[in-house]
Amino acid sequence: MAFIQKYGAASQKELDGLIIEKLSRALTDKQKINKVGNLISALRIEGKVKNNGSDKKSSWVLSKIF
């Protein structure tokens, strides 16, 4: 969320790049991608972020209520 605060928005690709490198090497690439998706979904469900883009070109921003 600090990245989004600093730059105003983040694409799915940017978030993948930031988070995947921090995940355990014991996870497969597919598991890492799923983990990132689950983390973003959890933030969306909590109302902390929202997607201002589309499914193919996401643009994650902080929610105004957060």
RADA-V259598 format. One record per residue. PSI is psi in radians with two decimals (* if undefined). NEAR is the number of other C-alpha atoms within 10 Angstrom. Layout:
psi = [PSI;PSI]
near = [NEAR;NEAR]
//
This chain:
psi = [-0.45;-0.65;-0.77;-0.69;-0.73;-0.75;-0.09;-0.50;2.84;2.40;2.87;-0.70;-0.73;-0.77;-0.73;-0.84;-0.66;-0.71;-0.71;-0.70;-0.34;-0.23;2.79;2.47;-0.26;-0.33;2.54;2.91;-0.70;-0.73;-0.66;-0.75;-0.74;-0.70;-0.79;-0.78;-0.72;-0.69;-0.78;-0.71;-0.70;-0.74;-0.66;-0.78;-0.64;-0.15;0.29;-0.53;2.78;2.73;2.02;0.01;-2.60;3.14;-0.64;-0.48;1.40;2.65;1.71;2.27;2.80;2.48;2.57;-0.48;-0.18;*]
near = [17;8;13;16;11;9;10;13;20;20;17;19;11;13;17;16;13;13;14;17;10;9;16;9;10;8;12;11;12;8;13;20;16;12;17;19;15;12;12;20;15;13;16;17;11;12;14;17;22;20;19;14;12;9;9;7;12;16;19;23;22;21;14;9;7;8]
//
